Amino acid sequence: SRSLAVYATELVMFGGFSAYSRAAEYSARAEAQREKQQEEEEVAAPAAAPESSASDPAPTPASASTSEATKESDPVTQESTSPGDETTVPVPMPGMSGEMPPPVMPRDVLISFFSECGQMLREEQFIDELVQVHGQKGSDGVSERMLQLQRHEIVSRGYDYDKATEAMRWVPRHFPGDSEVVSSMQEFMRTCRDVHNIVMRRAPIEMDRDALLAFLSGVKERIAADEGKEEMVQLFERGTKMHLALHQLQVKELKERGFSEDAGKDALARASVMYPDDKELMDAVKDFEAKSQRAIVMAMRARNVNRDALQTSGEIDDERILTWFSSCNWLMDQEEIKTE
């Protein structure tokens, strides 16, 4: 189960931005589908009485906070963003996949929870604590501390944390037309996002603006060079997923500049929060994302494998075939491929 605090605070993960997170998402979906098919085959006994059960929750990509914190990519959620802020706030909407669980917390208890927990999050003392946590554990620690507060408030009201947070995703379906409970939930989610962003702006950062700009430029040059392209292809041929091959090149660039992977992840995740009006940096980040996607596309083409070869060669196991199909699904979703 994922809590609202995670939904509200997840940022783009280091490692290729959307190129990284979307490829990881497709791989996760393919793996989940394979496991689901295996489970269905095991329980498909004719004599057994069918019993409905909740299907798997929506897949989660990588994120900066949870790793995350990706962001959450449920295709039927609605996202809201603040101007100049890349952090998204998914809002549960009718039509979500899976069987709807029953309500856990009554409407009055929900409204009380959203209001009181949001007020606790906004307290200056708690924000100062989160800044200290960030210095010790990074953005993951910040999100975890916010979750601890949320867990305490739910459990202290006498409810199971996992069941309650799962049911919160369905609040608009549980209380159709009840604008008070829905708006209180949305306000709580905005509070989670805003508090997280305040912490991101206040906490010390290892890579400053100029260092981040230099890193972005260095990665673009590295993946555009013949040596970088060949390295990505070789990594893929050895079984490394393409988005992870790109990630390795980025980590190499960071280390050559004297920064750790965590420092790069932190700087990228906080860029839109710390420098929302910095056009030069925001353009560099967008160009970095586009070049990362382009690098994966070109490396996949250079690999020059096809479906029949993978199925008939006998030299590639099922897991790598599944990975390849997932990569193809991601590629076919790219605007560049659609145009061609």
VEXDREN-2710 file (C-alpha; in Angstrom, 1 decimal):
% VEXDREN-2710
k/r/px/py/pz
1/SER/0.0/0.0/0.0
2/ARG/1.1/3.5/-0.8
3/SER/0.2/6.5/1.5
4/LEU/-0.9/9.9/0.4
5/ALA/2.4/11.4/1.7
6/VAL/4.3/9.3/-0.8
7/TYR/2.0/10.2/-3.6
8/ALA/2.4/13.9/-2.8
9/THR/6.1/14.0/-2.3
10/GLU/7.6/11.6/-4.9
11/LEU/9.9/13.3/-7.4
12/VAL/11.7/12.2/-10.6
13/MET/14.4/9.6/-9.9
14/PHE/18.0/10.1/-10.9
15/GLY/19.0/8.0/-13.9
16/GLY/17.5/9.4/-17.1
17/PHE/14.4/11.2/-15.8
18/SER/11.3/9.9/-17.6
19/ALA/13.4/7.7/-19.8
20/TYR/14.6/5.9/-16.7
21/SER/11.2/5.8/-14.8
22/ARG/9.1/4.8/-17.8
23/ALA/11.4/2.0/-18.9
24/ALA/11.4/0.7/-15.3
25/GLU/7.6/1.0/-15.2
26/TYR/7.2/-1.1/-18.3
27/SER/9.6/-3.8/-17.0
28/ALA/7.6/-3.8/-13.7
29/ARG/4.3/-4.1/-15.5
30/ALA/5.5/-7.0/-17.6
31/GLU/6.9/-8.8/-14.6
32/ALA/3.7/-8.3/-12.7
33/GLN/1.6/-9.6/-15.6
34/ARG/3.7/-12.7/-15.8
35/GLU/3.3/-13.4/-12.1
36/LYS/-0.4/-12.8/-12.3
37/GLN/-0.8/-15.3/-15.2
38/GLN/1.1/-17.9/-13.2
39/GLU/-1.1/-17.3/-10.2
40/GLU/-4.2/-17.6/-12.3
41/GLU/-3.0/-20.9/-13.7
42/GLU/-2.3/-22.3/-10.2
43/VAL/-5.8/-21.4/-8.8
44/ALA/-7.8/-22.3/-12.0
45/ALA/-9.1/-25.6/-10.6
46/PRO/-12.6/-26.4/-12.0
47/ALA/-14.0/-27.6/-8.6
48/ALA/-12.8/-24.6/-6.7
49/ALA/-15.5/-21.9/-6.0
50/PRO/-14.3/-18.6/-7.5
51/GLU/-13.7/-15.9/-5.0
52/SER/-13.0/-12.4/-6.0
53/SER/-10.0/-10.7/-4.6
54/ALA/-8.4/-7.3/-5.0
55/SER/-6.1/-7.1/-8.0
56/ASP/-2.6/-5.8/-7.7
57/PRO/-2.2/-2.1/-7.0
58/ALA/-1.2/0.3/-9.7
59/PRO/2.5/-0.1/-10.7
60/THR/4.9/2.4/-9.2
61/PRO/8.0/3.7/-11.1
62/ALA/11.1/5.0/-9.5
63/SER/11.0/8.3/-7.5
64/ALA/13.4/10.4/-5.7
65/SER/11.9/10.1/-2.3
66/THR/11.2/6.4/-2.3
67/SER/13.0/5.8/-4.2
68/GLU/9.8/7.5/-4.5
69/ALA/9.6/8.4/-5.4
70/THR/8.8/8.3/-8.8
71/LYS/6.6/9.6/-9.6
72/GLU/3.4/7.5/-9.2
73/SER/2.2/6.6/-12.7
74/ASP/-1.4/5.4/-12.3
75/PRO/-2.9/6.3/-15.7
76/VAL/-6.3/7.1/-14.2
77/THR/-5.1/9.6/-11.6
78/GLN/-5.4/13.3/-12.2
79/GLU/-2.3/15.4/-11.5
80/SER/-2.0/18.9/-10.2
81/THR/1.1/21.0/-10.1
82/SER/2.1/24.4/-8.8
83/PRO/3.6/26.9/-11.3
84/GLY/7.3/26.1/-11.8
85/ASP/7.0/23.0/-9.7
86/GLU/7.5/19.6/-11.3
87/THR/6.2/17.7/-8.2
88/THR/2.9/16.1/-9.1
89/VAL/0.0/15.3/-6.8
90/PRO/-2.1/12.4/-8.1
91/VAL/-5.7/12.6/-7.1
92/PRO/-7.7/9.4/-7.0
93/MET/-10.5/9.4/-9.7
94/PRO/-13.4/7.1/-10.7
95/GLY/-12.4/4.3/-12.9
96/MET/-9.2/3.3/-11.1
97/SER/-8.0/-0.3/-11.9
98/GLY/-8.6/-3.0/-9.4
99/GLU/-11.4/-3.9/-7.0
100/MET/-12.5/-1.0/-4.8
101/PRO/-11.9/-1.8/-1.1
102/PRO/-14.6/-0.8/1.4
103/PRO/-14.2/2.5/3.3
104/VAL/-12.1/2.1/6.4
105/MET/-12.4/5.5/8.2
106/PRO/-15.8/7.3/8.4
107/ARG/-16.0/10.7/6.7
108/ASP/-15.8/12.7/9.9
109/VAL/-12.7/10.8/11.0
110/LEU/-11.2/11.3/7.5
111/ILE/-11.8/15.0/7.6
112/SER/-10.3/15.2/11.1
113/PHE/-7.3/13.2/10.1
114/PHE/-6.6/15.3/7.0
115/SER/-7.0/18.5/8.8
116/GLU/-5.0/17.7/12.0
117/CYS/-2.3/15.8/10.3
118/GLY/-1.9/18.6/7.7
119/GLN/-1.6/21.1/10.6
120/MET/1.1/19.1/12.3
121/LEU/3.1/18.9/9.0
122/ARG/3.0/22.7/8.7
123/GLU/4.4/23.4/12.1
124/GLU/7.7/25.2/11.9
125/GLN/9.2/22.8/14.5
126/PHE/8.4/19.8/12.4
127/ILE/9.7/21.4/9.3
128/ASP/13.0/22.1/11.1
129/GLU/13.1/18.5/12.1
130/LEU/12.6/17.4/8.5
131/VAL/15.5/19.6/7.4
132/GLN/17.7/17.9/10.0
133/VAL/16.5/14.5/8.8
134/HIS/17.4/15.4/5.2
135/GLY/20.9/16.1/6.3
136/GLN/21.2/12.7/7.8
137/LYS/19.1/10.5/5.4
138/GLY/18.3/12.6/2.4
139/SER/14.9/13.0/0.7
140/ASP/14.1/9.3/1.5
141/GLY/14.4/10.1/5.2
142/VAL/12.2/13.1/4.8
143/SER/9.4/11.2/3.2
144/GLU/9.7/8.4/5.7
145/ARG/9.4/10.8/8.7
146/MET/6.3/12.2/7.1
147/LEU/4.9/8.7/6.8
148/GLN/5.7/8.0/10.4
149/LEU/3.6/11.0/11.4
150/GLN/0.7/9.9/9.2
151/ARG/1.0/6.3/10.5
152/HIS/0.8/7.5/14.1
153/GLU/-2.3/9.6/13.4
154/ILE/-4.1/6.7/11.7
155/VAL/-3.2/4.1/14.3
156/SER/-4.0/6.4/17.2
157/ARG/-7.5/6.7/15.8
158/GLY/-7.8/2.9/16.0
159/TYR/-7.4/1.9/12.3
160/ASP/-5.1/-0.3/10.4
161/TYR/-2.5/1.8/8.6
162/ASP/-2.2/-0.2/5.4
163/LYS/-6.0/-0.7/4.9
164/ALA/-6.7/2.9/5.7
165/THR/-4.1/4.4/3.3
166/GLU/-5.2/2.0/0.5
167/ALA/-8.9/3.1/1.0
168/MET/-7.9/6.7/0.9
169/ARG/-7.1/6.3/-2.8
170/TRP/-10.8/5.7/-3.4
171/VAL/-12.2/8.6/-1.3
172/PRO/-14.0/10.2/-4.3
173/ARG/-15.7/6.8/-5.0
174/HIS/-16.5/6.1/-1.4
175/PHE/-18.0/9.6/-0.9
176/PRO/-19.4/10.7/-4.3
177/GLY/-20.5/14.3/-4.3
178/ASP/-19.1/14.9/-0.9
179/SER/-17.0/18.0/-1.7
180/GLU/-16.0/18.5/2.0
181/VAL/-14.2/15.2/2.4
182/VAL/-12.6/15.3/-1.1
183/SER/-11.4/18.8/-0.8
184/SER/-9.9/18.1/2.7
185/MET/-8.0/15.2/1.2
186/GLN/-6.7/17.3/-1.7
187/GLU/-5.7/20.0/0.7
188/PHE/-3.8/17.5/2.8
189/MET/-2.0/16.3/-0.3
190/ARG/-1.0/19.8/-1.3
191/THR/0.3/20.3/2.2
192/CYS/2.5/17.2/1.9
193/ARG/3.9/18.5/-1.3
194/ASP/4.4/22.1/-0.1
195/VAL/6.1/21.0/3.1
196/HIS/8.3/18.6/1.2
197/ASN/9.3/21.4/-1.1
198/ILE/10.0/23.8/1.7
199/VAL/12.4/21.3/3.2
200/MET/14.0/20.8/-0.2
201/ARG/14.7/24.5/-0.5
202/ARG/16.0/24.9/3.1
203/ALA/18.2/21.9/3.3
204/PRO/21.9/22.2/2.3
205/ILE/22.8/20.9/-1.1
206/GLU/26.1/19.4/-2.2
207/MET/25.9/20.2/-5.9
208/ASP/25.2/23.9/-6.5
209/ARG/23.6/25.4/-9.6
210/ASP/26.8/25.7/-11.6
211/ALA/27.9/22.2/-10.7
212/LEU/24.5/20.8/-11.8
213/LEU/24.7/22.7/-15.1
214/ALA/28.2/21.3/-15.7
215/PHE/27.1/17.8/-14.9
216/LEU/24.1/18.0/-17.3
217/SER/26.3/19.3/-20.1
218/GLY/28.9/16.6/-19.4
219/VAL/26.3/13.8/-19.6
220/LYS/24.9/15.1/-22.9
221/GLU/28.4/15.2/-24.4
222/ARG/29.2/11.7/-23.0
223/ILE/26.1/10.0/-24.5
224/ALA/26.5/11.9/-27.8
225/ALA/30.1/10.7/-28.2
226/ASP/30.8/7.4/-30.1
227/GLU/32.5/6.0/-27.1
228/GLY/29.5/6.6/-24.9
229/LYS/27.1/5.1/-27.5
230/GLU/29.2/2.0/-27.9
231/GLU/29.5/1.6/-24.1
232/MET/25.7/1.6/-23.8
233/VAL/25.3/-1.0/-26.5
234/GLN/27.9/-3.2/-24.9
235/LEU/26.2/-3.0/-21.5
236/PHE/22.9/-3.9/-23.1
237/GLU/24.4/-6.9/-24.9
238/ARG/25.8/-8.1/-21.5
239/GLY/22.3/-8.1/-20.1
240/THR/22.1/-4.7/-18.5
241/LYS/18.7/-3.0/-19.0
242/MET/19.1/0.0/-21.3
243/HIS/17.9/2.6/-18.8
244/LEU/20.4/1.2/-16.3
245/ALA/23.2/1.4/-18.8
246/LEU/22.4/5.1/-19.2
247/HIS/22.4/5.4/-15.4
248/GLN/25.9/3.9/-15.2
249/LEU/27.2/6.6/-17.6
250/GLN/25.6/9.3/-15.5
251/VAL/27.2/7.9/-12.3
252/LYS/30.6/7.8/-14.1
253/GLU/30.2/11.5/-15.0
254/LEU/29.3/12.4/-11.5
255/LYS/32.3/10.5/-9.9
256/GLU/34.7/12.1/-12.4
257/ARG/33.4/15.5/-11.2
258/GLY/33.9/14.5/-7.5
259/PHE/30.3/13.9/-6.6
260/SER/28.4/10.8/-5.3
261/GLU/25.4/9.3/-7.0
262/ASP/23.3/10.5/-4.0
263/ALA/24.5/14.0/-4.6
264/GLY/23.4/13.9/-8.2
265/LYS/20.1/12.4/-7.4
266/ASP/19.4/15.0/-4.8
267/ALA/20.4/17.9/-7.1
268/LEU/18.2/16.7/-9.9
269/ALA/15.3/16.0/-7.7
270/ARG/15.4/19.5/-6.1
271/ALA/16.2/21.5/-9.3
272/SER/12.6/22.5/-10.1
273/VAL/12.0/23.3/-6.4
274/MET/15.1/25.4/-5.8
275/TYR/15.4/27.1/-9.2
276/PRO/11.8/27.3/-10.6
277/ASP/12.5/30.6/-12.4
278/ASP/16.0/29.8/-13.6
279/LYS/15.3/29.4/-17.4
280/GLU/18.8/28.4/-18.2
281/LEU/18.8/25.6/-15.7
282/MET/15.3/24.5/-16.5
283/ASP/16.0/24.4/-20.2
284/ALA/19.2/22.4/-19.5
285/VAL/17.2/19.9/-17.4
286/LYS/14.6/19.5/-20.2
287/ASP/17.3/19.1/-22.8
288/PHE/19.0/16.5/-20.6
289/GLU/15.8/14.5/-20.4
290/ALA/15.3/14.7/-24.1
291/LYS/18.9/13.7/-24.9
292/SER/18.7/10.8/-22.4
293/GLN/15.6/9.5/-24.1
294/ARG/17.3/9.9/-27.5
295/ALA/20.3/8.0/-26.3
296/ILE/18.2/5.0/-25.4
297/VAL/16.4/5.1/-28.7
298/MET/19.6/5.2/-30.7
299/ALA/21.3/2.5/-28.6
300/MET/18.4/0.2/-29.1
301/ARG/18.5/0.8/-32.8
302/ALA/22.3/0.1/-32.8
303/ARG/21.7/-3.1/-30.9
304/ASN/19.8/-4.2/-34.0
305/VAL/17.9/-7.2/-32.5
306/ASN/14.5/-8.4/-33.7
307/ARG/11.7/-10.5/-32.2
308/ASP/12.3/-13.6/-34.2
309/ALA/16.0/-13.7/-33.4
310/LEU/15.3/-13.5/-29.7
311/GLN/12.8/-16.3/-29.8
312/THR/14.7/-18.7/-32.0
313/SER/18.4/-18.2/-31.1
314/GLY/18.1/-20.2/-27.9
315/GLU/20.9/-18.1/-26.4
316/ILE/18.8/-15.6/-24.5
317/ASP/16.8/-16.7/-21.5
318/ASP/13.1/-15.8/-20.9
319/GLU/14.0/-12.9/-18.5
320/ARG/16.0/-11.1/-21.2
321/ILE/13.3/-11.7/-23.8
322/LEU/10.8/-10.1/-21.4
323/THR/13.1/-7.2/-20.8
324/TRP/13.5/-6.7/-24.5
325/PHE/9.7/-6.7/-25.1
326/SER/9.3/-4.2/-22.3
327/SER/12.0/-1.9/-23.9
328/CYS/10.2/-2.2/-27.2
329/ASN/6.9/-1.2/-25.6
330/TRP/8.6/1.8/-24.1
331/LEU/10.2/2.7/-27.5
332/MET/6.9/2.5/-29.4
333/ASP/5.4/5.0/-26.9
334/GLN/8.0/7.6/-27.8
335/GLU/6.8/10.5/-29.9
336/GLU/9.9/10.2/-32.2
337/ILE/9.1/6.6/-33.0
338/LYS/5.4/7.4/-33.5
339/THR/6.3/10.1/-36.0
340/GLU/8.5/7.8/-38.0
END
